[in-house]
Amino acid sequence: GTVATVFTAGADGAYVQKLVARSTGTNVATVLRLFINNGGSNAVAANNSLINEMTLPATTLSESAAQPPYELPLNFALPAGYKLLCTIGTTVAAGYEMTIFGGSYTE
């Protein structure tokens, strides 16, 4: 699947608390995979480390029922320039929005 950068640590590093995935409509079930990247090319396997996975169930768009958020706790520091990358296992119709809660340190 497509690999997306969801967070990049600033020049002084960063702390990330959690990732929240939200369906944007009707989707088949899939799996979210989250990687730490050392700031290098994500095409080089040695630059990436799979740190967690989460099942995302099938969803159906509704105008009368809320779509639940799917939270993945993180609670760790990232060195300067490191990135969080995510991908999903199967093609979905509507997609997902990924939000990282955290922030870069400043001196």
Biopython code that builds the backbone (N, CA, C, O; Angstrom):
import numpy as np
from Bio.PDB.StructureBuilder import StructureBuilder

atoms = [
    (1, "GLY", "N", (0.807, -1.189, 0.000)),
    (1, "GLY", "CA", (0.000, 0.000, 0.000)),
    (1, "GLY", "C", (0.854, 1.258, 0.000)),
    (1, "GLY", "O", (2.081, 1.194, 0.075)),
    (2, "THR", "N", (0.209, 2.359, -0.082)),
    (2, "THR", "CA", (0.856, 3.654, -0.053)),
    (2, "THR", "C", (1.369, 3.949, 1.346)),
    (2, "THR", "O", (0.675, 3.696, 2.330)),
    (3, "VAL", "N", (2.572, 4.479, 1.437)),
    (3, "VAL", "CA", (3.159, 4.870, 2.719)),
    (3, "VAL", "C", (3.009, 6.375, 2.871)),
    (3, "VAL", "O", (3.387, 7.137, 1.981)),
    (4, "ALA", "N", (2.454, 6.803, 4.008)),
    (4, "ALA", "CA", (2.268, 8.228, 4.265)),
    (4, "ALA", "C", (3.033, 8.639, 5.507)),
    (4, "ALA", "O", (3.048, 7.918, 6.505)),
    (5, "THR", "N", (3.673, 9.809, 5.446)),
    (5, "THR", "CA", (4.308, 10.383, 6.624)),
    (5, "THR", "C", (3.224, 11.074, 7.439)),
    (5, "THR", "O", (2.533, 11.956, 6.928)),
    (6, "VAL", "N", (3.066, 10.678, 8.716)),
    (6, "VAL", "CA", (2.044, 11.284, 9.555)),
    (6, "VAL", "C", (2.627, 12.226, 10.602)),
    (6, "VAL", "O", (1.890, 12.982, 11.235)),
    (7, "PHE", "N", (3.968, 12.184, 10.792)),
    (7, "PHE", "CA", (4.593, 13.085, 11.753)),
    (7, "PHE", "C", (6.091, 13.111, 11.489)),
    (7, "PHE", "O", (6.693, 12.085, 11.171)),
    (8, "THR", "N", (6.690, 14.300, 11.623)),
    (8, "THR", "CA", (8.140, 14.457, 11.533)),
    (8, "THR", "C", (8.609, 15.250, 12.746)),
    (8, "THR", "O", (8.106, 16.341, 13.014)),
    (9, "ALA", "N", (9.571, 14.702, 13.474)),
    (9, "ALA", "CA", (10.120, 15.393, 14.642)),
    (9, "ALA", "C", (10.928, 16.606, 14.199)),
    (9, "ALA", "O", (11.601, 16.580, 13.169)),
    (10, "GLY", "N", (10.849, 17.664, 14.991)),
    (10, "GLY", "CA", (11.580, 18.886, 14.694)),
    (10, "GLY", "C", (13.062, 18.770, 15.027)),
    (10, "GLY", "O", (13.554, 17.690, 15.354)),
    (11, "ALA", "N", (13.771, 19.901, 14.938)),
    (11, "ALA", "CA", (15.219, 19.950, 15.113)),
    (11, "ALA", "C", (15.681, 19.544, 16.508)),
    (11, "ALA", "O", (16.833, 19.146, 16.678)),
    (12, "ASP", "N", (14.807, 19.637, 17.510)),
    (12, "ASP", "CA", (15.164, 19.262, 18.884)),
    (12, "ASP", "C", (14.488, 17.959, 19.320)),
    (12, "ASP", "O", (14.483, 17.637, 20.508)),
    (13, "GLY", "N", (13.924, 17.217, 18.384)),
    (13, "GLY", "CA", (13.220, 15.985, 18.709)),
    (13, "GLY", "C", (11.759, 16.258, 19.031)),
    (13, "GLY", "O", (11.295, 17.394, 18.938)),
    (14, "ALA", "N", (11.036, 15.203, 19.412)),
    (14, "ALA", "CA", (9.595, 15.346, 19.654)),
    (14, "ALA", "C", (9.113, 14.261, 20.599)),
    (14, "ALA", "O", (9.808, 13.283, 20.871)),
    (15, "TYR", "N", (7.893, 14.468, 21.092)),
    (15, "TYR", "CA", (7.211, 13.457, 21.891)),
    (15, "TYR", "C", (5.862, 13.215, 21.237)),
    (15, "TYR", "O", (5.158, 14.165, 20.895)),
    (16, "VAL", "N", (5.493, 11.939, 21.059)),
    (16, "VAL", "CA", (4.198, 11.600, 20.469)),
    (16, "VAL", "C", (3.390, 10.794, 21.475)),
    (16, "VAL", "O", (3.883, 9.821, 22.045)),
    (17, "GLN", "N", (2.158, 11.203, 21.685)),
    (17, "GLN", "CA", (1.286, 10.567, 22.672)),
    (17, "GLN", "C", (0.452, 9.448, 22.073)),
    (17, "GLN", "O", (0.403, 8.344, 22.616)),
    (18, "LYS", "N", (-0.216, 9.734, 20.937)),
    (18, "LYS", "CA", (-1.090, 8.725, 20.342)),
    (18, "LYS", "C", (-1.379, 9.065, 18.890)),
    (18, "LYS", "O", (-1.175, 10.191, 18.437)),
    (19, "LEU", "N", (-1.861, 8.055, 18.175)),
    (19, "LEU", "CA", (-2.363, 8.201, 16.815)),
    (19, "LEU", "C", (-3.848, 7.890, 16.862)),
    (19, "LEU", "O", (-4.257, 6.911, 17.487)),
    (20, "VAL", "N", (-4.661, 8.710, 16.208)),
    (20, "VAL", "CA", (-6.089, 8.453, 16.089)),
    (20, "VAL", "C", (-6.423, 8.299, 14.612)),
    (20, "VAL", "O", (-6.139, 9.182, 13.802)),
    (21, "ALA", "N", (-7.032, 7.160, 14.270)),
    (21, "ALA", "CA", (-7.482, 6.887, 12.905)),
    (21, "ALA", "C", (-8.993, 7.028, 12.856)),
    (21, "ALA", "O", (-9.701, 6.495, 13.711)),
    (22, "ARG", "N", (-9.484, 7.742, 11.861)),
    (22, "ARG", "CA", (-10.931, 7.901, 11.685)),
    (22, "ARG", "C", (-11.292, 7.600, 10.239)),
    (22, "ARG", "O", (-10.681, 8.126, 9.308)),
    (23, "SER", "N", (-12.286, 6.751, 10.067)),
    (23, "SER", "CA", (-12.791, 6.435, 8.735)),
    (23, "SER", "C", (-13.467, 7.663, 8.149)),
    (23, "SER", "O", (-14.131, 8.412, 8.866)),
    (24, "THR", "N", (-13.298, 7.873, 6.843)),
    (24, "THR", "CA", (-13.968, 8.987, 6.176)),
    (24, "THR", "C", (-15.181, 8.522, 5.375)),
    (24, "THR", "O", (-15.705, 9.266, 4.545)),
    (25, "GLY", "N", (-15.625, 7.290, 5.625)),
    (25, "GLY", "CA", (-16.807, 6.773, 4.927)),
    (25, "GLY", "C", (-16.859, 5.264, 4.988)),
    (25, "GLY", "O", (-16.423, 4.662, 5.969)),
    (26, "THR", "N", (-17.388, 4.650, 3.947)),
    (26, "THR", "CA", (-17.535, 3.202, 3.884)),
    (26, "THR", "C", (-16.223, 2.566, 3.437)),
    (26, "THR", "O", (-15.697, 2.885, 2.371)),
    (27, "ASN", "N", (-15.705, 1.667, 4.261)),
    (27, "ASN", "CA", (-14.432, 0.986, 3.989)),
    (27, "ASN", "C", (-14.527, -0.483, 4.350)),
    (27, "ASN", "O", (-15.294, -0.858, 5.237)),
    (28, "VAL", "N", (-13.759, -1.314, 3.674)),
    (28, "VAL", "CA", (-13.596, -2.709, 4.069)),
    (28, "VAL", "C", (-12.619, -2.759, 5.234)),
    (28, "VAL", "O", (-11.910, -1.788, 5.496)),
    (29, "ALA", "N", (-12.582, -3.884, 5.929)),
    (29, "ALA", "CA", (-11.628, -4.061, 7.027)),
    (29, "ALA", "C", (-10.204, -4.049, 6.482)),
    (29, "ALA", "O", (-9.948, -4.489, 5.361)),
    (30, "THR", "N", (-9.288, -3.539, 7.291)),
    (30, "THR", "CA", (-7.883, -3.488, 6.903)),
    (30, "THR", "C", (-7.034, -3.455, 8.162)),
    (30, "THR", "O", (-7.556, -3.547, 9.273)),
    (31, "VAL", "N", (-5.742, -3.326, 7.989)),
    (31, "VAL", "CA", (-4.830, -3.196, 9.119)),
    (31, "VAL", "C", (-3.984, -1.946, 8.902)),
    (31, "VAL", "O", (-3.508, -1.686, 7.797)),
    (32, "LEU", "N", (-3.805, -1.182, 9.971)),
    (32, "LEU", "CA", (-2.924, -0.025, 9.963)),
    (32, "LEU", "C", (-1.574, -0.471, 10.489)),
    (32, "LEU", "O", (-1.501, -1.124, 11.530)),
    (33, "ARG", "N", (-0.506, -0.131, 9.786)),
    (33, "ARG", "CA", (0.848, -0.439, 10.249)),
    (33, "ARG", "C", (1.600, 0.871, 10.432)),
    (33, "ARG", "O", (1.587, 1.739, 9.559)),
    (34, "LEU", "N", (2.258, 0.999, 11.590)),
    (34, "LEU", "CA", (2.974, 2.218, 11.932)),
    (34, "LEU", "C", (4.464, 1.921, 12.040)),
    (34, "LEU", "O", (4.869, 0.981, 12.724)),
    (35, "PHE", "N", (5.270, 2.720, 11.367)),
    (35, "PHE", "CA", (6.726, 2.555, 11.323)),
    (35, "PHE", "C", (7.410, 3.805, 11.856)),
    (35, "PHE", "O", (6.904, 4.915, 11.693)),
    (36, "ILE", "N", (8.574, 3.619, 12.500)),
    (36, "ILE", "CA", (9.486, 4.725, 12.756)),
    (36, "ILE", "C", (10.501, 4.716, 11.621)),
    (36, "ILE", "O", (11.040, 3.672, 11.256)),
    (37, "ASN", "N", (10.752, 5.904, 11.071)),
    (37, "ASN", "CA", (11.742, 6.077, 10.007)),
    (37, "ASN", "C", (12.836, 7.001, 10.535)),
    (37, "ASN", "O", (12.538, 7.991, 11.204)),
    (38, "ASN", "N", (14.086, 6.691, 10.245)),
    (38, "ASN", "CA", (15.217, 7.455, 10.778)),
    (38, "ASN", "C", (15.491, 8.764, 10.042)),
    (38, "ASN", "O", (16.527, 9.391, 10.267)),
    (39, "GLY", "N", (14.594, 9.175, 9.183)),
    (39, "GLY", "CA", (14.758, 10.417, 8.423)),
    (39, "GLY", "C", (15.286, 10.176, 7.028)),
    (39, "GLY", "O", (15.331, 11.100, 6.216)),
    (40, "GLY", "N", (15.689, 8.938, 6.731)),
    (40, "GLY", "CA", (16.177, 8.581, 5.398)),
    (40, "GLY", "C", (15.035, 8.157, 4.489)),
    (40, "GLY", "O", (13.866, 8.257, 4.860)),
    (41, "SER", "N", (15.370, 7.694, 3.326)),
    (41, "SER", "CA", (14.378, 7.243, 2.348)),
    (41, "SER", "C", (13.558, 6.078, 2.915)),
    (41, "SER", "O", (14.116, 5.117, 3.446)),
    (42, "ASN", "N", (12.244, 6.172, 2.796)),
    (42, "ASN", "CA", (11.418, 5.057, 3.279)),
    (42, "ASN", "C", (11.473, 3.861, 2.335)),
    (42, "ASN", "O", (10.952, 2.795, 2.661)),
    (43, "ALA", "N", (12.100, 4.023, 1.162)),
    (43, "ALA", "CA", (12.267, 2.910, 0.230)),
    (43, "ALA", "C", (13.396, 1.969, 0.651)),
    (43, "ALA", "O", (13.517, 0.867, 0.117)),
    (44, "VAL", "N", (14.219, 2.397, 1.605)),
    (44, "VAL", "CA", (15.322, 1.570, 2.118)),
    (44, "VAL", "C", (14.834, 0.907, 3.403)),
    (44, "VAL", "O", (14.602, 1.586, 4.403)),
    (45, "ALA", "N", (14.679, -0.406, 3.378)),
    (45, "ALA", "CA", (14.103, -1.137, 4.511)),
    (45, "ALA", "C", (14.834, -0.865, 5.824)),
    (45, "ALA", "O", (14.194, -0.792, 6.873)),
    (46, "ALA", "N", (16.145, -0.714, 5.791)),
    (46, "ALA", "CA", (16.927, -0.500, 7.014)),
    (46, "ALA", "C", (16.618, 0.840, 7.686)),
    (46, "ALA", "O", (16.980, 1.036, 8.847)),
    (47, "ASN", "N", (15.961, 1.763, 6.986)),
    (47, "ASN", "CA", (15.606, 3.063, 7.566)),
    (47, "ASN", "C", (14.302, 3.013, 8.354)),
    (47, "ASN", "O", (13.942, 3.991, 9.009)),
    (48, "ASN", "N", (13.591, 1.893, 8.300)),
    (48, "ASN", "CA", (12.253, 1.799, 8.875)),
    (48, "ASN", "C", (12.166, 0.664, 9.881)),
    (48, "ASN", "O", (12.821, -0.368, 9.737)),
    (49, "SER", "N", (11.344, 0.876, 10.901)),
    (49, "SER", "CA", (11.105, -0.167, 11.895)),
    (49, "SER", "C", (9.614, -0.221, 12.209)),
    (49, "SER", "O", (9.033, 0.767, 12.658)),
    (50, "LEU", "N", (8.996, -1.380, 11.972)),
    (50, "LEU", "CA", (7.586, -1.563, 12.303)),
    (50, "LEU", "C", (7.447, -1.555, 13.820)),
    (50, "LEU", "O", (8.063, -2.373, 14.503)),
    (51, "ILE", "N", (6.639, -0.630, 14.354)),
    (51, "ILE", "CA", (6.510, -0.545, 15.809)),
    (51, "ILE", "C", (5.150, -0.976, 16.330)),
    (51, "ILE", "O", (5.025, -1.341, 17.499)),
    (52, "ASN", "N", (4.126, -0.940, 15.480)),
    (52, "ASN", "CA", (2.803, -1.337, 15.959)),
    (52, "ASN", "C", (1.862, -1.555, 14.785)),
    (52, "ASN", "O", (2.084, -1.058, 13.681)),
    (53, "GLU", "N", (0.802, -2.317, 15.057)),
    (53, "GLU", "CA", (-0.262, -2.568, 14.079)),
    (53, "GLU", "C", (-1.600, -2.470, 14.795)),
    (53, "GLU", "O", (-1.687, -2.675, 16.005)),
    (54, "MET", "N", (-2.641, -2.153, 14.033)),
    (54, "MET", "CA", (-3.980, -2.073, 14.597)),
    (54, "MET", "C", (-4.990, -2.461, 13.519)),
    (54, "MET", "O", (-4.925, -1.970, 12.392)),
    (55, "THR", "N", (-5.924, -3.347, 13.872)),
    (55, "THR", "CA", (-6.992, -3.717, 12.953)),
    (55, "THR", "C", (-7.995, -2.580, 12.856)),
    (55, "THR", "O", (-8.437, -2.038, 13.869)),
    (56, "LEU", "N", (-8.346, -2.226, 11.632)),
    (56, "LEU", "CA", (-9.398, -1.244, 11.378)),
    (56, "LEU", "C", (-10.572, -2.006, 10.774)),
    (56, "LEU", "O", (-10.459, -2.525, 9.663)),
    (57, "PRO", "N", (-11.704, -2.085, 11.486)),
    (57, "PRO", "CA", (-12.826, -2.883, 10.998)),
    (57, "PRO", "C", (-13.535, -2.224, 9.813)),
    (57, "PRO", "O", (-13.328, -1.046, 9.520)),
    (58, "ALA", "N", (-14.361, -3.002, 9.154)),
    (58, "ALA", "CA", (-15.185, -2.449, 8.077)),
    (58, "ALA", "C", (-16.087, -1.360, 8.656)),
    (58, "ALA", "O", (-16.582, -1.483, 9.776)),
    (59, "THR", "N", (-16.293, -0.306, 7.889)),
    (59, "THR", "CA", (-17.143, 0.804, 8.326)),
    (59, "THR", "C", (-18.179, 1.107, 7.256)),
    (59, "THR", "O", (-17.958, 0.847, 6.073)),
    (60, "THR", "N", (-19.303, 1.655, 7.676)),
    (60, "THR", "CA", (-20.369, 2.050, 6.754)),
    (60, "THR", "C", (-20.753, 3.491, 7.041)),
    (60, "THR", "O", (-21.062, 3.850, 8.177)),
    (61, "LEU", "N", (-20.730, 4.305, 6.005)),
    (61, "LEU", "CA", (-21.105, 5.708, 6.138)),
    (61, "LEU", "C", (-22.528, 5.805, 6.658)),
    (61, "LEU", "O", (-23.411, 5.091, 6.183)),
    (62, "SER", "N", (-22.761, 6.674, 7.622)),
    (62, "SER", "CA", (-24.097, 6.878, 8.183)),
    (62, "SER", "C", (-24.308, 8.355, 8.444)),
    (62, "SER", "O", (-23.393, 9.058, 8.871)),
    (63, "GLU", "N", (-25.501, 8.813, 8.190)),
    (63, "GLU", "CA", (-25.866, 10.200, 8.505)),
    (63, "GLU", "C", (-26.536, 10.296, 9.872)),
    (63, "GLU", "O", (-26.924, 11.385, 10.297)),
    (64, "SER", "N", (-26.677, 9.149, 10.572)),
    (64, "SER", "CA", (-27.326, 9.176, 11.887)),
    (64, "SER", "C", (-26.525, 8.490, 12.993)),
    (64, "SER", "O", (-26.942, 8.487, 14.151)),
    (65, "ALA", "N", (-25.385, 7.912, 12.642)),
    (65, "ALA", "CA", (-24.548, 7.256, 13.651)),
    (65, "ALA", "C", (-23.086, 7.665, 13.446)),
    (65, "ALA", "O", (-22.579, 7.675, 12.324)),
    (66, "ALA", "N", (-22.428, 7.999, 14.546)),
    (66, "ALA", "CA", (-21.034, 8.441, 14.473)),
    (66, "ALA", "C", (-20.096, 7.280, 14.156)),
    (66, "ALA", "O", (-20.349, 6.139, 14.542)),
    (67, "GLN", "N", (-19.017, 7.585, 13.453)),
    (67, "GLN", "CA", (-17.938, 6.622, 13.232)),
    (67, "GLN", "C", (-17.010, 6.702, 14.443)),
    (67, "GLN", "O", (-16.596, 7.799, 14.819)),
    (68, "PRO", "N", (-16.679, 5.593, 15.050)),
    (68, "PRO", "CA", (-15.796, 5.665, 16.223)),
    (68, "PRO", "C", (-14.347, 5.943, 15.823)),
    (68, "PRO", "O", (-13.915, 5.567, 14.734)),
    (69, "PRO", "N", (-13.597, 6.608, 16.717)),
    (69, "PRO", "CA", (-12.161, 6.752, 16.476)),
    (69, "PRO", "C", (-11.437, 5.481, 16.907)),
    (69, "PRO", "O", (-11.896, 4.769, 17.800)),
    (70, "TYR", "N", (-10.322, 5.207, 16.279)),
    (70, "TYR", "CA", (-9.485, 4.063, 16.644)),
    (70, "TYR", "C", (-8.147, 4.618, 17.101)),
    (70, "TYR", "O", (-7.413, 5.223, 16.319)),
    (71, "GLU", "N", (-7.832, 4.405, 18.391)),
    (71, "GLU", "CA", (-6.648, 5.010, 18.991)),
    (71, "GLU", "C", (-5.529, 3.995, 19.187)),
    (71, "GLU", "O", (-5.758, 2.865, 19.619)),
    (72, "LEU", "N", (-4.325, 4.423, 18.861)),
    (72, "LEU", "CA", (-3.126, 3.624, 19.055)),
    (72, "LEU", "C", (-2.210, 4.407, 19.997)),
    (72, "LEU", "O", (-1.644, 5.421, 19.590)),
    (73, "PRO", "N", (-2.050, 3.957, 21.255)),
    (73, "PRO", "CA", (-1.174, 4.685, 22.167)),
    (73, "PRO", "C", (0.273, 4.605, 21.715)),
    (73, "PRO", "O", (0.722, 3.566, 21.231)),
    (74, "LEU", "N", (1.006, 5.706, 21.872)),
    (74, "LEU", "CA", (2.409, 5.743, 21.474)),
    (74, "LEU", "C", (3.286, 6.045, 22.690)),
    (74, "LEU", "O", (4.023, 5.172, 23.147)),
    (75, "ASN", "N", (3.217, 7.256, 23.213)),
    (75, "ASN", "CA", (3.941, 7.642, 24.436)),
    (75, "ASN", "C", (5.438, 7.389, 24.373)),
    (75, "ASN", "O", (5.989, 6.674, 25.209)),
    (76, "PHE", "N", (6.094, 7.978, 23.378)),
    (76, "PHE", "CA", (7.546, 7.879, 23.296)),
    (76, "PHE", "C", (8.125, 9.123, 22.617)),
    (76, "PHE", "O", (7.418, 9.880, 21.952)),
    (77, "ALA", "N", (9.431, 9.306, 22.806)),
    (77, "ALA", "CA", (10.154, 10.412, 22.183)),
    (77, "ALA", "C", (10.731, 9.965, 20.844)),
    (77, "ALA", "O", (11.091, 8.803, 20.655)),
    (78, "LEU", "N", (10.808, 10.911, 19.934)),
    (78, "LEU", "CA", (11.440, 10.678, 18.628)),
    (78, "LEU", "C", (12.652, 11.588, 18.497)),
    (78, "LEU", "O", (12.565, 12.772, 18.823)),
    (79, "PRO", "N", (13.775, 11.068, 18.029)),
    (79, "PRO", "CA", (14.942, 11.927, 17.784)),
    (79, "PRO", "C", (14.664, 12.942, 16.669)),
    (79, "PRO", "O", (13.746, 12.770, 15.867)),
    (80, "ALA", "N", (15.459, 13.977, 16.640)),
    (80, "ALA", "CA", (15.334, 15.024, 15.616)),
    (80, "ALA", "C", (15.321, 14.419, 14.218)),
    (80, "ALA", "O", (16.154, 13.575, 13.888)),
    (81, "GLY", "N", (14.370, 14.857, 13.403)),
    (81, "GLY", "CA", (14.296, 14.427, 12.013)),
    (81, "GLY", "C", (13.670, 13.066, 11.769)),
    (81, "GLY", "O", (13.413, 12.709, 10.619)),
    (82, "TYR", "N", (13.417, 12.294, 12.825)),
    (82, "TYR", "CA", (12.769, 10.995, 12.639)),
    (82, "TYR", "C", (11.304, 11.210, 12.271)),
    (82, "TYR", "O", (10.719, 12.248, 12.580)),
    (83, "LYS", "N", (10.723, 10.217, 11.608)),
    (83, "LYS", "CA", (9.348, 10.326, 11.130)),
    (83, "LYS", "C", (8.522, 9.130, 11.578)),
    (83, "LYS", "O", (9.056, 8.059, 11.866)),
    (84, "LEU", "N", (7.222, 9.330, 11.631)),
    (84, "LEU", "CA", (6.272, 8.230, 11.776)),
    (84, "LEU", "C", (5.602, 8.050, 10.428)),
    (84, "LEU", "O", (5.070, 9.000, 9.853)),
    (85, "LEU", "N", (5.632, 6.827, 9.930)),
    (85, "LEU", "CA", (5.023, 6.487, 8.644)),
    (85, "LEU", "C", (3.904, 5.501, 8.886)),
    (85, "LEU", "O", (3.997, 4.671, 9.790)),
    (86, "CYS", "N", (2.848, 5.574, 8.098)),
    (86, "CYS", "CA", (1.800, 4.567, 8.215)),
    (86, "CYS", "C", (1.363, 4.108, 6.837)),
    (86, "CYS", "O", (1.522, 4.802, 5.832)),
    (87, "THR", "N", (0.812, 2.916, 6.836)),
    (87, "THR", "CA", (0.253, 2.331, 5.628)),
    (87, "THR", "C", (-0.908, 1.447, 6.055)),
    (87, "THR", "O", (-0.980, 1.028, 7.210)),
    (88, "ILE", "N", (-1.805, 1.166, 5.139)),
    (88, "ILE", "CA", (-2.885, 0.224, 5.431)),
    (88, "ILE", "C", (-2.734, -0.983, 4.511)),
    (88, "ILE", "O", (-2.193, -0.879, 3.410)),
    (89, "GLY", "N", (-3.224, -2.131, 4.983)),
    (89, "GLY", "CA", (-2.976, -3.391, 4.299)),
    (89, "GLY", "C", (-3.775, -3.615, 3.033)),
    (89, "GLY", "O", (-3.273, -4.234, 2.094)),
    (90, "THR", "N", (-5.004, -3.129, 2.982)),
    (90, "THR", "CA", (-5.850, -3.348, 1.804)),
    (90, "THR", "C", (-6.381, -2.024, 1.284)),
    (90, "THR", "O", (-6.456, -1.042, 2.022)),
    (91, "THR", "N", (-6.742, -2.003, 0.030)),
    (91, "THR", "CA", (-7.326, -0.803, -0.556)),
    (91, "THR", "C", (-8.716, -0.583, 0.012)),
    (91, "THR", "O", (-9.535, -1.502, 0.058)),
    (92, "VAL", "N", (-8.974, 0.647, 0.445)),
    (92, "VAL", "CA", (-10.293, 1.000, 0.980)),
    (92, "VAL", "C", (-10.918, 2.065, 0.090)),
    (92, "VAL", "O", (-10.210, 2.804, -0.594)),
    (93, "ALA", "N", (-12.243, 2.143, 0.099)),
    (93, "ALA", "CA", (-12.943, 3.056, -0.805)),
    (93, "ALA", "C", (-12.873, 4.512, -0.355)),
    (93, "ALA", "O", (-12.531, 5.388, -1.149)),
    (94, "ALA", "N", (-13.192, 4.778, 0.907)),
    (94, "ALA", "CA", (-13.305, 6.166, 1.368)),
    (94, "ALA", "C", (-12.027, 6.693, 2.003)),
    (94, "ALA", "O", (-11.748, 7.890, 1.924)),
    (95, "GLY", "N", (-11.251, 5.826, 2.628)),
    (95, "GLY", "CA", (-10.005, 6.254, 3.242)),
    (95, "GLY", "C", (-10.119, 6.496, 4.733)),
    (95, "GLY", "O", (-11.189, 6.371, 5.328)),
    (96, "TYR", "N", (-8.988, 6.846, 5.317)),
    (96, "TYR", "CA", (-8.864, 7.138, 6.744)),
    (96, "TYR", "C", (-8.074, 8.415, 6.919)),
    (96, "TYR", "O", (-7.186, 8.722, 6.123)),
    (97, "GLU", "N", (-8.399, 9.160, 7.967)),
    (97, "GLU", "CA", (-7.607, 10.309, 8.377)),
    (97, "GLU", "C", (-6.826, 9.898, 9.608)),
    (97, "GLU", "O", (-7.391, 9.341, 10.549)),
    (98, "MET", "N", (-5.528, 10.167, 9.609)),
    (98, "MET", "CA", (-4.657, 9.844, 10.733)),
    (98, "MET", "C", (-4.224, 11.141, 11.393)),
    (98, "MET", "O", (-3.756, 12.062, 10.724)),
    (99, "THR", "N", (-4.383, 11.211, 12.711)),
    (99, "THR", "CA", (-3.972, 12.385, 13.472)),
    (99, "THR", "C", (-3.030, 11.952, 14.580)),
    (99, "THR", "O", (-3.323, 11.024, 15.334)),
    (100, "ILE", "N", (-1.905, 12.627, 14.672)),
    (100, "ILE", "CA", (-0.938, 12.372, 15.745)),
    (100, "ILE", "C", (-1.109, 13.450, 16.798)),
    (100, "ILE", "O", (-1.182, 14.636, 16.479)),
    (101, "PHE", "N", (-1.173, 13.033, 18.056)),
    (101, "PHE", "CA", (-1.183, 13.962, 19.181)),
    (101, "PHE", "C", (0.214, 13.947, 19.784)),
    (101, "PHE", "O", (0.710, 12.905, 20.212)),
    (102, "GLY", "N", (0.826, 15.096, 19.810)),
    (102, "GLY", "CA", (2.191, 15.230, 20.320)),
    (102, "GLY", "C", (2.763, 16.520, 19.775)),
    (102, "GLY", "O", (2.029, 17.370, 19.270)),
    (103, "GLY", "N", (4.070, 16.668, 19.875)),
    (103, "GLY", "CA", (4.683, 17.871, 19.350)),
    (103, "GLY", "C", (6.184, 17.839, 19.471)),
    (103, "GLY", "O", (6.762, 17.041, 20.209)),
    (104, "SER", "N", (6.799, 18.736, 18.722)),
    (104, "SER", "CA", (8.248, 18.847, 18.730)),
    (104, "SER", "C", (8.705, 19.683, 19.911)),
    (104, "SER", "O", (8.008, 20.602, 20.343)),
    (105, "TYR", "N", (9.881, 19.359, 20.430)),
    (105, "TYR", "CA", (10.480, 20.141, 21.501)),
    (105, "TYR", "C", (11.076, 21.406, 20.911)),
    (105, "TYR", "O", (11.435, 21.445, 19.734)),
    (106, "THR", "N", (11.179, 22.441, 21.736)),
    (106, "THR", "CA", (11.875, 23.670, 21.345)),
    (106, "THR", "C", (12.785, 24.076, 22.495)),
    (106, "THR", "O", (12.489, 23.818, 23.661)),
    (107, "GLU", "N", (13.880, 24.706, 22.151)),
    (107, "GLU", "CA", (14.806, 25.174, 23.181)),
    (107, "GLU", "C", (14.475, 26.587, 23.582)),
    (107, "GLU", "O", (15.146, 27.158, 24.441)),
]
sb = StructureBuilder()
sb.init_structure("model")
sb.init_model(0)
sb.init_chain("A")
sb.init_seg("    ")
for serial, (resi, resn, name, xyz) in enumerate(atoms, 1):
    if name == "N":
        sb.init_residue(resn, " ", resi, " ")
    sb.init_atom(name, np.array(xyz, "f"), 0.0, 1.0, " ", f" {name:<3s}", serial, name[0])
structure = sb.get_structure()
